[in-house]
């Protein structure tokens, strides 16, 4: 019997598929992130099955138990609190382990946040790249963004609401002020899409933001993004002419759409040698 990953609603309980309900009813065990949260969904549809806590903090340790159930011929379903397990939610570890052990596996189609967000953004919907959550540490996050700076496809990120403003400051600093959309509370009562540029959307977070957040960012454009050589050469010329670093950074940031802090840092380090 297979291990089966089943998407659950990301907002409206009606988003679950008939096949998902059938598979949940047929499961011998349901592994879920939060047994209380998933219990509400299962009770709503009259599904009573044994539940196993399976979250990112214990995901690895639960694998042996799940594999033992599969060995007995049991049918194990994996769900997350919302959306498709394995996509920025627990599920990948158990799926990979089951595949490597030779057990049959399946993944159902269903609810996920990033596809509606890409379309609601109004940006080019394909091709797009799903990135998910970036590292919490600022240095690791900016390093990851640096690698994506020249990425040619629309990019999709997940943000934590209480960290969204700080995270978006890094997006703006590294990627420049490019078009984006912050889509929140997909499939819920307060669903909205804040469209604009990274700077204008960042400004809209001054009073805070709540809910599940998906940030869709436009790709790099060779026509709109000048090479570093252009602004660096001009920065050095202005520096040699005696212009202060702060003024150079402000002038070139406006001209080349390059973050001021990046220009300052370059002048004070590499450019100042």
N, C-alpha and C positions, 0 to 999 in steps of 0.2 A: 504494500500500500504506500502511496506517495506522501512526501512532505509537500504541502501546498501553501503558497503565500497568497493571502487574500486581501485586496484593498478594502478599506472601510471608509465611510463618509468623512469628508474634510470639513463639512459644515452641516448641510441638511441631511437628516437621517434617510431621506428618500433617495439619496444618491447611490445607495448600495444596489448591486445588481441581483437579479433573481438567482443567477448561478452562484454568486457568493453566499447567499442565504442557504442554498441547497448544500453547498460544500461544508458550511459551518454546522449545519444540522447532522451531516454525515460524519463529522470528525469524532475521533475517540478522545482527542486532547486538543485544546486551543491554547497556544502560547501567545501571550499578549504583554504589552508594555506595562499597563496598569490594570490589574484585575478589577478594580472598582470602576474605572472609566469604561473598560470594555464590557463590564457587567451590565451597565446601563443600556448599551446598544443591544446586547444579546437578550436581555429581558424584554426590551421593546418588541423584539421579533419572536419572543417565546422560545428562545433557544437556551437549553440548560445542558451544559457540558463541563467537564473538569477543566479548570483553568490553571495555567502554569505561568508564573511571573517570568518574563523574558524581556530584559531591557539592556541598554548599553553597558550598565555597570555589572551585570552578571551574564551577559550574552555568551561569553566563552565557556563559563562554567556550566551553563545549561545544555550545551551541545551534546555532552555524553548522555544525558538523560533523554534528550530527544532522539538520538540515534538508537538508544536502547529500546525506545517505544517503536521505532520503525522496524527494528530487528524482530520484534514480536508480531509484526504484521499490522500494527495499528496505523491509523490515518491521523497525521498531525497537521493541524492548520496553524499558520503563523499570521498574526495581525498586529498592527501598530495602533496607536491612539487615533491616528487619522492618516489616510492616504495609503500608499503602497509600501509595505514593509520591504526593507532593503535599500530604499532610496532615501538616504539621510535619516533613516529609522532602522531599528534592529531588524535583522532578517538575513542579511548577507552572510554572516558567519555560519548560521545553521544551514543555509542553502548550499554554500560551498562545501561544507563538511558532508552533507548528504550526497552531493554529486561525487565527491572523491571516494566515498564509501560504496558507491554503486547503487544507491537507492533511487527509485524513480522520484522525480520532482516535478512540480508544476507551479506556474505563476499566473494568476488570473488578471485579465485587464480590468481596469476600473479607475476609481477616483485617484487623482493626483493633482497637486497644486500648480506645478510649473507649466503645464500645457495651457490651462485657461489664462494664466498670467501672461504668457508670451503673446497670446492673441489679444488680450485686453490692453496690453501695452501700446498697441498701435505701431510697434516697430516691425521690422522685417521678420516674419515668423520662421523662415527657414532659409538656410541652415541656422540652427542655434546650438549652443553648448550649455549643458546643465553642469553647473559647478557645485551648487549646494551651499553648505555652510563653510565659511573661511575660518582659519584658526583664530582662537580667542586672543592669543598674544599679538600685540600690535606689530612687532618686528616680523613675525612669521606671516601675518596677514598682508603687510605691505610688500613683502617679498613675493608672496603668491600673486598679488595684483600686478607687480612689475612684470611677471612672466606673461600676464594676460594683456598687457598694455597694447600690443600690436595684434591681438587676436582678431581674425577677420570675420567672425560670426557674432550674432546677437548672443549675449551671455545671461544666464539666469542664476541668481544667488538667493539663498535663504538668509534672512536676518532675524536676530533676536530683538524683540521690541524694546527691551530696556538697554540695549547696546546699539540700537540702529543709528543714532546720530553720530556717535564716535566712529562707527564702522563706515558710514557714508562720508565722513570727513576724509578718511583714507582713500575711498574710491575717488573722490574729487581731486585729492592731492596727487595721486598716482596716475589716474586715467585721464585727467583733464575734464573740463565741463562739457561732457557729451550728453546726448539725449538719453532719457531713461524713463522708467515708470515704476512706482512703488505700488504694488497691488496688495491689498490687505483683506483679511476675513473673507476669502473666496468661498462662495456658496453659503454665506451667512447673511444675517439681516443687515449688517453694517458694511457689506462689501463695497469697496471703492478702489479706484485706480488714480493715483496722483501722477500725472504726466507732466513732463517738462525736461529740464536739464538737471544734472546732479546737484548743482548749486540751488536751483529753485525748489527742488523737492526737499533738499536738506533744510532749507529755510522753513518749510512747512512743518518740520519736526520740532520747532522751538517750544511748543507747548506739550511735547511728548506724543507718543503714538502707542496704540494698543492693538493686540490681535496678532495673528499669524501673518508674517510679511514675506513677500517675494519681490525681489528687486530685479528688474529686467533692464539691461544696459546695452546700448547700441554698440556695434563693432567699431574697431579702429578703421579709419578711412585714410588711405594714402593721400587722397586729394586734400583732406582737411587737416591732417597732422603733419607738420613740417618735420624734417629731420632735425636731430639734436644739433647737427653741425651748424645749421642756420642761426639759431638763437645763441649758441655758444660763441660763435665767431663775433656776433654783434655785441654780446655781453663783454667779451674781452676788449673789444674796441672802445666801448664806453668806459670800461674800467681804466684803460690806459689814458683816456681823455680826462680822467679825474672825477668821473661821476661816482657818487656814493652807491654802495651795494643795494641799499634799500630802494633808491630811486630806479636803479637799473632793473631790479626785480619787478617793480610795479609796472614799468614801461613795457618790458618784454613779455610779462605775463598777459597783459592786455593785447599785445600784438600777435603773440604766437599761441595763445591759449595753453600756456604751460604754467603750472602752479608756482606761485611766488617763492614758496619755501624751497622748492626744488632748484630754482635759479640761484637763490641765496646760498644754498648748501654747495652747489657746484662751484660758485665763485670763491667761496671761502675754503674750499678743499682743492679739487683737481684744477679748477680754473685759476686759483690763486697761486699756483706753483710757478 
